[in-house]
Amino acid sequence: MRAANHPERDEITLIEVMKALGDPIRVGVVRVLSDGLERGWGELRAPVAKSTLSHHMQVLRAAGVTRTRLEGTRCYVRLRRDDLDERFPGLVDALLAAAGQDEVGSEVGLRPVAAP
Amino acid sequence: MRAANHPERDEITLIEVMKALGDPIRVGVVRVLSDGLERGWGELRAPVAKSTLSHHMQVLRAAGVTRTRLEGTRCYVRLRRDDLDERFPGLVDALLAAAGQDEVGSEVGLRPVAAP
């Protein structure tokens, strides 16, 4: 979970990104994060076990698709949209359009925010 | 290898396409076929065993990325560019640009044509 575990922009590879995005849950996470906001892991809602979601988050991070930040005991995640767009122009746009059209990953969403 | 084994255009799914394109040899085959020409399998040159290449071709076909045609005892293959562009606009373009830039799949090519 350390910052050191993120590939630098130039180290992000097409194949690892394609592999990371070859899963509907991971595509769903990318769709949720596509608004550019950083989210706490606890905010993410997905129809998989917590450990499975954790694995998916790790795959996305290792591929350079997301950046994870640890604050105290909580993990936050955001999409590395700038890095991905710089490395592979148009790829994330095309993926998001296709996923939106076919509703791929729609089972992933955000939990309702608890009242303060 | 029968025509029946190809998904119809509407049956092509984003996830299967992403999975199929999460491999450098398969990306290389797509790059070779990106000129739109149909090629005999024997024309393809890749640094893998014949059986491995055959497996890769099967993955591409099953995902709807390529169309394979059997003529006598020879297999021919072409990219389903129209179907892919229709289903997922911009995706193949972005992939080919990224792969070209990073030289992903450059180890796949065409054999020199034998003199007649």
Interface residues (C-beta under 8 A of the other chain):
Chain A: T13 L14 I15 M18 K19 L21 G22 D23 P24 V27 R87 F88 P89 G90 L91 D93 A94 L95 A97 A98 A99 D102 V104
Chain B: T13 L14 I15 M18 K19 L21 G22 D23 P24 V27 R87 F88 P89 G90 L91 D93 A94 L95 A97 A98 A99 D102 V104
